Amino acid sequence: LVLAIDACVKGILMSCVFLVYMEPLSPSAAKAFSIDNVNYLGEPFAGVVLSLLYFLCAMALWLFGVDGVCVGLLITGVFAYTVIRSVVVWLYMNCWQNPEVPR
């Protein structure tokens, strides 16, 4: 759970830093700033995804300890389905192309 909080806090702080730096920039300067720092723009999203995975692992371990093996296995199956479904949606969205933008 501490790792999940850490990943979320880092993502929030990075988003805030980018907003503080980009707010006073003109649109062309903001675009140049985003292109120059593109490696860091995906990190907040990765932090949110990691925090979700850390939270799910912590919750599954807690349920195994409190409610036993049967409930732990059930909730692990539900979490696995949730993660797989989220990955499928993300892959679908990642393949989408804007028809108004030439390739």
C-alpha positions in Angstrom: 0.0 0.0 0.0 2.9 2.3 0.7 4.3 1.7 -2.8 0.9 2.6 -4.3 0.8 5.9 -2.3 4.4 6.6 -3.5 3.5 6.0 -7.1 0.4 8.2 -6.9 2.2 11.0 -5.1 5.0 11.0 -7.7 2.5 11.1 -10.6 0.6 14.0 -9.0 3.8 16.0 -8.3 5.0 15.4 -11.9 1.7 16.6 -13.3 1.8 19.7 -11.1 5.3 20.5 -12.2 4.4 20.2 -15.8 1.3 22.4 -15.4 3.3 25.0 -13.5 6.0 25.2 -16.3 3.5 25.0 -19.2 0.9 27.5 -18.0 2.8 30.7 -18.8 4.0 29.4 -22.2 2.5 30.3 -25.5 0.9 27.4 -27.5 4.0 26.9 -29.7 6.4 27.0 -26.7 4.2 24.6 -24.7 4.3 22.2 -27.7 8.1 22.5 -27.9 8.3 21.9 -24.1 6.1 18.8 -24.4 8.2 17.4 -27.2 11.4 18.1 -25.4 10.1 16.3 -22.3 8.0 13.6 -23.9 9.9 10.9 -21.8 8.4 12.3 -18.6 4.8 12.9 -19.8 3.9 9.2 -19.6 5.3 8.8 -16.1 2.2 10.0 -14.2 0.0 7.5 -16.1 2.5 4.8 -15.3 2.4 5.8 -11.7 -1.4 5.5 -11.5 -1.3 2.1 -13.2 1.4 0.9 -10.8 -0.5 2.2 -7.8 -3.6 0.3 -9.0 -1.6 -2.9 -9.3 0.1 -2.4 -5.9 -3.3 -1.7 -4.3 -4.8 -4.9 -5.8 -1.9 -7.0 -4.6 -2.1 -5.6 -1.1 -5.9 -6.1 -1.0 -5.5 -9.7 -2.2 -2.9 -10.5 0.4 -5.1 -8.9 3.1 -8.1 -11.0 2.0 -6.0 -14.2 2.0 -5.0 -13.4 5.6 -8.4 -12.3 6.9 -11.0 -14.4 5.0 -9.0 -17.4 4.0 -7.9 -19.2 0.9 -11.3 -19.5 -0.9 -12.1 -15.8 -0.7 -8.5 -15.0 -1.6 -8.6 -17.1 -4.7 -12.0 -15.6 -5.7 -10.9 -12.1 -5.3 -7.6 -12.8 -7.1 -9.6 -14.1 -10.1 -11.8 -11.0 -10.1 -8.7 -8.8 -9.9 -7.0 -10.8 -12.8 -10.2 -10.2 -14.9 -10.1 -6.5 -14.1 -6.5 -6.2 -15.0 -6.9 -8.1 -18.3 -9.9 -6.1 -19.2 -8.1 -2.9 -18.5 -5.2 -3.9 -20.7 -7.5 -4.9 -23.5 -9.2 -1.5 -23.4 -5.8 0.3 -23.3 -4.6 -1.7 -26.3 -7.7 -0.9 -28.2 -7.4 2.8 -27.4 -3.7 2.7 -28.3 -4.5 1.4 -31.8 -7.0 4.1 -32.6 -5.9 6.6 -35.3 -7.4 10.0 -35.8 -8.8 10.1 -39.3 -8.3 13.8 -39.6 -4.5 13.5 -39.1 -2.5 12.2 -42.1 -0.2 9.3 -41.3 
